[in-house]
Amino acid sequence: MSEKTTHFGYEDVAVGEKAQRVRGVFDSVVDKYDLMNDLMSMGVHRLWKKFAIEMSGASEGQEILDLAGGTGDLSLQFAKIVGPKGRVVLSDINESMLLNGRNRLINEGVLGNVEYVQINAEQIPFPENSFDCITISFGLRNVTDKDKALRSIYKALKPGGRLLILEFSKPTDQKLKSVYDFYSFNILPFIGKVVANDESSYKYLAESIRMHPDQDTLREMMDEAGFDRTEYFNMTGGVVALHRGFKHGSKK
């Protein structure tokens, strides 16, 4: 029997190989990750993340899990919101990204209410009903089994808790799509080559975005995982979308 495969960008790879390949990508770009985010989005990623935080409903004393949290953009803001009585778990499957995020938050003076845990989103190592909110920002497209990850997230949420998925998606306008495709496959790898000395990782980024489910498909996947009141919000013409869903039960 042949081994099951999945996609790594446009390439078919063995299911067990994808996580290692993704790890290699982020090990390669970690030192230039924040700079490249600013250059690639012309700083707009900060507005996307600001909107995600506003839509999260996070408040003082709550417990929040930031999956694929990378260099800690969201965790930094959540730590300020939940305060000393709350808890934020900054997590990433990639050790080098997690260490980068940990160092950044410590340098920002964030102490006491943030934990750092290396986590595979498909197997969240916390008891059921642990978190008021779980976010995954620009990370779901790199997960091998997205349905399994959504079910794992659902279990870890408290009743009434919410999931926020911030991710590249599908432009809603054909003209914008044409410009975006040209930028993604021509300009983006060039910037990666010049700034991060890594053209191939940013070629993978462009490909992985195209292989990610579109807005409606991802919403359906959330429904199938058990989420209630699922919805999405397009930003920058659908280049990025924020999906939100709630776990059944009373809102806290």
Contacts in CASP RR format, 6 or more apart in sequence:
PFRMAT RR
TARGET T0000
AUTHOR 0000-0000-0000
METHOD contacts of the structure
MODEL  1
MSEKTTHFGYEDVAVGEKAQRVRGVFDSVVDKYDLMNDLMSMGVHRLWKK
FAIEMSGASEGQEILDLAGGTGDLSLQFAKIVGPKGRVVLSDINESMLLN
GRNRLINEGVLGNVEYVQINAEQIPFPENSFDCITISFGLRNVTDKDKAL
RSIYKALKPGGRLLILEFSKPTDQKLKSVYDFYSFNILPFIGKVVANDES
SYKYLAESIRMHPDQDTLREMMDEAGFDRTEYFNMTGGVVALHRGFKHGS
KK
3 14 0 8 1.000
3 15 0 8 1.000
4 14 0 8 1.000
4 15 0 8 1.000
5 12 0 8 1.000
5 13 0 8 1.000
5 14 0 8 1.000
5 15 0 8 1.000
6 12 0 8 1.000
6 13 0 8 1.000
6 14 0 8 1.000
6 15 0 8 1.000
6 18 0 8 1.000
6 144 0 8 1.000
7 13 0 8 1.000
7 18 0 8 1.000
7 211 0 8 1.000
8 17 0 8 1.000
8 18 0 8 1.000
8 21 0 8 1.000
8 22 0 8 1.000
8 204 0 8 1.000
8 208 0 8 1.000
9 204 0 8 1.000
9 207 0 8 1.000
9 208 0 8 1.000
9 210 0 8 1.000
9 211 0 8 1.000
10 207 0 8 1.000
10 210 0 8 1.000
10 211 0 8 1.000
13 21 0 8 1.000
15 144 0 8 1.000
15 145 0 8 1.000
16 144 0 8 1.000
18 144 0 8 1.000
19 93 0 8 1.000
19 120 0 8 1.000
19 144 0 8 1.000
22 93 0 8 1.000
22 94 0 8 1.000
22 142 0 8 1.000
23 93 0 8 1.000
23 94 0 8 1.000
25 201 0 8 1.000
25 204 0 8 1.000
25 205 0 8 1.000
26 33 0 8 1.000
26 94 0 8 1.000
26 96 0 8 1.000
26 97 0 8 1.000
27 94 0 8 1.000
27 96 0 8 1.000
28 196 0 8 1.000
28 198 0 8 1.000
28 201 0 8 1.000
29 36 0 8 1.000
29 196 0 8 1.000
29 198 0 8 1.000
29 201 0 8 1.000
29 202 0 8 1.000
30 94 0 8 1.000
30 96 0 8 1.000
30 97 0 8 1.000
30 100 0 8 1.000
31 100 0 8 1.000
31 196 0 8 1.000
32 195 0 8 1.000
32 196 0 8 1.000
32 198 0 8 1.000
33 70 0 8 1.000
33 71 0 8 1.000
33 97 0 8 1.000
33 100 0 8 1.000
34 71 0 8 1.000
35 195 0 8 1.000
36 191 0 8 1.000
36 192 0 8 1.000
36 195 0 8 1.000
36 196 0 8 1.000
36 202 0 8 1.000
37 43 0 8 1.000
37 45 0 8 1.000
38 45 0 8 1.000
39 191 0 8 1.000
39 195 0 8 1.000
40 188 0 8 1.000
40 191 0 8 1.000
41 48 0 8 1.000
44 236 0 8 1.000
46 73 0 8 1.000
47 235 0 8 1.000
48 166 0 8 1.000
48 235 0 8 1.000
48 236 0 8 1.000
48 240 0 8 1.000
48 242 0 8 1.000
49 73 0 8 1.000
49 74 0 8 1.000
49 77 0 8 1.000
49 137 0 8 1.000
49 166 0 8 1.000
51 233 0 8 1.000
51 235 0 8 1.000
51 242 0 8 1.000
52 74 0 8 1.000
52 135 0 8 1.000
52 137 0 8 1.000
52 164 0 8 1.000
52 166 0 8 1.000
52 242 0 8 1.000
53 74 0 8 1.000
53 77 0 8 1.000
53 78 0 8 1.000
53 81 0 8 1.000
55 164 0 8 1.000
55 233 0 8 1.000
55 242 0 8 1.000
55 244 0 8 1.000
56 64 0 8 1.000
56 78 0 8 1.000
56 133 0 8 1.000
56 135 0 8 1.000
56 162 0 8 1.000
56 164 0 8 1.000
57 133 0 8 1.000
57 162 0 8 1.000
58 64 0 8 1.000
58 78 0 8 1.000
58 81 0 8 1.000
58 82 0 8 1.000
58 132 0 8 1.000
58 133 0 8 1.000
59 81 0 8 1.000
59 82 0 8 1.000
60 81 0 8 1.000
60 82 0 8 1.000
60 83 0 8 1.000
60 85 0 8 1.000
60 86 0 8 1.000
61 82 0 8 1.000
61 83 0 8 1.000
61 85 0 8 1.000
61 86 0 8 1.000
61 87 0 8 1.000
62 81 0 8 1.000
62 82 0 8 1.000
62 86 0 8 1.000
62 132 0 8 1.000
62 133 0 8 1.000
62 252 0 8 1.000
63 82 0 8 1.000
63 86 0 8 1.000
63 87 0 8 1.000
63 88 0 8 1.000
63 89 0 8 1.000
63 130 0 8 1.000
63 131 0 8 1.000
63 132 0 8 1.000
63 133 0 8 1.000
64 75 0 8 1.000
64 78 0 8 1.000
64 82 0 8 1.000
64 87 0 8 1.000
64 88 0 8 1.000
64 89 0 8 1.000
64 131 0 8 1.000
64 132 0 8 1.000
64 133 0 8 1.000
64 134 0 8 1.000
64 135 0 8 1.000
65 88 0 8 1.000
65 89 0 8 1.000
65 91 0 8 1.000
65 124 0 8 1.000
65 126 0 8 1.000
65 130 0 8 1.000
65 131 0 8 1.000
65 133 0 8 1.000
65 134 0 8 1.000
65 135 0 8 1.000
65 156 0 8 1.000
66 72 0 8 1.000
66 74 0 8 1.000
66 75 0 8 1.000
66 78 0 8 1.000
66 88 0 8 1.000
66 89 0 8 1.000
66 90 0 8 1.000
66 91 0 8 1.000
66 134 0 8 1.000
66 135 0 8 1.000
66 136 0 8 1.000
66 137 0 8 1.000
67 91 0 8 1.000
67 92 0 8 1.000
67 119 0 8 1.000
67 121 0 8 1.000
67 124 0 8 1.000
67 134 0 8 1.000
67 135 0 8 1.000
67 136 0 8 1.000
67 139 0 8 1.000
67 153 0 8 1.000
68 91 0 8 1.000
68 92 0 8 1.000
68 93 0 8 1.000
68 121 0 8 1.000
68 136 0 8 1.000
68 137 0 8 1.000
68 138 0 8 1.000
68 139 0 8 1.000
68 140 0 8 1.000
68 142 0 8 1.000
69 75 0 8 1.000
69 90 0 8 1.000
69 91 0 8 1.000
69 92 0 8 1.000
69 97 0 8 1.000
69 98 0 8 1.000
69 101 0 8 1.000
69 135 0 8 1.000
69 136 0 8 1.000
69 137 0 8 1.000
70 90 0 8 1.000
70 92 0 8 1.000
70 94 0 8 1.000
70 97 0 8 1.000
70 98 0 8 1.000
70 100 0 8 1.000
70 101 0 8 1.000
71 97 0 8 1.000
71 100 0 8 1.000
71 101 0 8 1.000
71 104 0 8 1.000
72 90 0 8 1.000
72 101 0 8 1.000
72 104 0 8 1.000
72 105 0 8 1.000
73 137 0 8 1.000
74 135 0 8 1.000
74 137 0 8 1.000
75 88 0 8 1.000
75 90 0 8 1.000
75 101 0 8 1.000
75 105 0 8 1.000
75 110 0 8 1.000
75 114 0 8 1.000
76 104 0 8 1.000
76 105 0 8 1.000
76 108 0 8 1.000
76 110 0 8 1.000
78 88 0 8 1.000
79 88 0 8 1.000
79 105 0 8 1.000
79 110 0 8 1.000
79 113 0 8 1.000
79 114 0 8 1.000
82 88 0 8 1.000
82 113 0 8 1.000
83 113 0 8 1.000
84 112 0 8 1.000
84 113 0 8 1.000
85 113 0 8 1.000
86 113 0 8 1.000
87 113 0 8 1.000
87 114 0 8 1.000
87 115 0 8 1.000
88 113 0 8 1.000
88 114 0 8 1.000
88 115 0 8 1.000
89 114 0 8 1.000
89 115 0 8 1.000
89 116 0 8 1.000
89 117 0 8 1.000
89 126 0 8 1.000
89 131 0 8 1.000
90 98 0 8 1.000
90 101 0 8 1.000
90 102 0 8 1.000
90 105 0 8 1.000
90 114 0 8 1.000
90 115 0 8 1.000
90 116 0 8 1.000
90 117 0 8 1.000
91 98 0 8 1.000
91 116 0 8 1.000
91 117 0 8 1.000
91 118 0 8 1.000
91 119 0 8 1.000
92 98 0 8 1.000
92 118 0 8 1.000
92 119 0 8 1.000
93 118 0 8 1.000
93 119 0 8 1.000
93 120 0 8 1.000
93 121 0 8 1.000
94 118 0 8 1.000
95 118 0 8 1.000
98 116 0 8 1.000
98 117 0 8 1.000
98 118 0 8 1.000
101 116 0 8 1.000
102 116 0 8 1.000
105 114 0 8 1.000
117 125 0 8 1.000
119 125 0 8 1.000
121 136 0 8 1.000
121 140 0 8 1.000
121 143 0 8 1.000
121 149 0 8 1.000
121 152 0 8 1.000
121 153 0 8 1.000
122 143 0 8 1.000
122 144 0 8 1.000
122 145 0 8 1.000
122 148 0 8 1.000
122 149 0 8 1.000
122 152 0 8 1.000
123 152 0 8 1.000
124 152 0 8 1.000
124 153 0 8 1.000
124 155 0 8 1.000
124 156 0 8 1.000
126 156 0 8 1.000
127 156 0 8 1.000
128 155 0 8 1.000
128 156 0 8 1.000
129 156 0 8 1.000
129 157 0 8 1.000
129 158 0 8 1.000
129 159 0 8 1.000
130 156 0 8 1.000
130 157 0 8 1.000
130 158 0 8 1.000
131 156 0 8 1.000
131 157 0 8 1.000
131 158 0 8 1.000
131 161 0 8 1.000
132 157 0 8 1.000
132 158 0 8 1.000
132 161 0 8 1.000
132 162 0 8 1.000
132 252 0 8 1.000
133 157 0 8 1.000
133 161 0 8 1.000
133 162 0 8 1.000
133 163 0 8 1.000
133 164 0 8 1.000
134 153 0 8 1.000
134 156 0 8 1.000
134 157 0 8 1.000
134 162 0 8 1.000
134 163 0 8 1.000
134 164 0 8 1.000
135 163 0 8 1.000
135 164 0 8 1.000
135 165 0 8 1.000
135 166 0 8 1.000
136 149 0 8 1.000
136 153 0 8 1.000
136 163 0 8 1.000
136 164 0 8 1.000
136 165 0 8 1.000
136 166 0 8 1.000
136 167 0 8 1.000
137 164 0 8 1.000
137 166 0 8 1.000
137 167 0 8 1.000
138 166 0 8 1.000
138 167 0 8 1.000
138 168 0 8 1.000
139 167 0 8 1.000
140 146 0 8 1.000
140 149 0 8 1.000
140 165 0 8 1.000
140 167 0 8 1.000
140 212 0 8 1.000
140 218 0 8 1.000
141 167 0 8 1.000
141 168 0 8 1.000
141 208 0 8 1.000
141 209 0 8 1.000
141 211 0 8 1.000
141 212 0 8 1.000
142 208 0 8 1.000
143 149 0 8 1.000
146 213 0 8 1.000
146 221 0 8 1.000
147 221 0 8 1.000
147 224 0 8 1.000
147 225 0 8 1.000
150 163 0 8 1.000
150 221 0 8 1.000
150 222 0 8 1.000
150 224 0 8 1.000
150 225 0 8 1.000
150 227 0 8 1.000
151 225 0 8 1.000
153 163 0 8 1.000
153 225 0 8 1.000
154 163 0 8 1.000
154 225 0 8 1.000
154 226 0 8 1.000
154 227 0 8 1.000
154 247 0 8 1.000
157 163 0 8 1.000
157 247 0 8 1.000
158 247 0 8 1.000
158 252 0 8 1.000
159 247 0 8 1.000
159 248 0 8 1.000
159 249 0 8 1.000
159 250 0 8 1.000
160 246 0 8 1.000
160 247 0 8 1.000
160 248 0 8 1.000
160 249 0 8 1.000
160 250 0 8 1.000
160 251 0 8 1.000
160 252 0 8 1.000
161 246 0 8 1.000
161 247 0 8 1.000
161 251 0 8 1.000
161 252 0 8 1.000
162 244 0 8 1.000
162 245 0 8 1.000
162 246 0 8 1.000
162 247 0 8 1.000
163 222 0 8 1.000
163 227 0 8 1.000
163 243 0 8 1.000
163 244 0 8 1.000
163 245 0 8 1.000
163 246 0 8 1.000
163 247 0 8 1.000
164 242 0 8 1.000
164 243 0 8 1.000
164 244 0 8 1.000
164 245 0 8 1.000
165 218 0 8 1.000
165 222 0 8 1.000
165 242 0 8 1.000
165 243 0 8 1.000
165 244 0 8 1.000
166 240 0 8 1.000
166 241 0 8 1.000
166 242 0 8 1.000
167 212 0 8 1.000
167 218 0 8 1.000
167 240 0 8 1.000
167 241 0 8 1.000
167 243 0 8 1.000
168 209 0 8 1.000
168 212 0 8 1.000
168 239 0 8 1.000
168 240 0 8 1.000
169 212 0 8 1.000
169 214 0 8 1.000
169 215 0 8 1.000
169 218 0 8 1.000
169 234 0 8 1.000
169 238 0 8 1.000
169 239 0 8 1.000
169 240 0 8 1.000
169 241 0 8 1.000
170 177 0 8 1.000
170 214 0 8 1.000
170 215 0 8 1.000
170 238 0 8 1.000
171 177 0 8 1.000
171 180 0 8 1.000
171 237 0 8 1.000
171 238 0 8 1.000
171 239 0 8 1.000
172 234 0 8 1.000
172 237 0 8 1.000
172 238 0 8 1.000
173 237 0 8 1.000
176 237 0 8 1.000
176 239 0 8 1.000
180 239 0 8 1.000
184 206 0 8 1.000
184 209 0 8 1.000
185 203 0 8 1.000
185 206 0 8 1.000
188 202 0 8 1.000
188 203 0 8 1.000
188 205 0 8 1.000
188 206 0 8 1.000
189 199 0 8 1.000
189 200 0 8 1.000
189 202 0 8 1.000
189 203 0 8 1.000
189 206 0 8 1.000
190 199 0 8 1.000
191 202 0 8 1.000
192 198 0 8 1.000
192 199 0 8 1.000
192 201 0 8 1.000
192 202 0 8 1.000
193 199 0 8 1.000
193 202 0 8 1.000
196 202 0 8 1.000
212 218 0 8 1.000
213 221 0 8 1.000
215 232 0 8 1.000
215 234 0 8 1.000
215 238 0 8 1.000
215 241 0 8 1.000
215 243 0 8 1.000
218 232 0 8 1.000
218 241 0 8 1.000
218 243 0 8 1.000
219 230 0 8 1.000
219 231 0 8 1.000
219 232 0 8 1.000
219 243 0 8 1.000
222 230 0 8 1.000
222 243 0 8 1.000
222 245 0 8 1.000
223 230 0 8 1.000
226 247 0 8 1.000
226 248 0 8 1.000
227 245 0 8 1.000
227 246 0 8 1.000
227 247 0 8 1.000
228 245 0 8 1.000
228 246 0 8 1.000
228 247 0 8 1.000
228 248 0 8 1.000
229 244 0 8 1.000
229 245 0 8 1.000
229 246 0 8 1.000
230 243 0 8 1.000
230 244 0 8 1.000
230 245 0 8 1.000
231 243 0 8 1.000
231 244 0 8 1.000
231 245 0 8 1.000
232 241 0 8 1.000
232 242 0 8 1.000
232 243 0 8 1.000
232 244 0 8 1.000
233 241 0 8 1.000
233 242 0 8 1.000
233 244 0 8 1.000
234 240 0 8 1.000
234 241 0 8 1.000
235 241 0 8 1.000
235 242 0 8 1.000
END
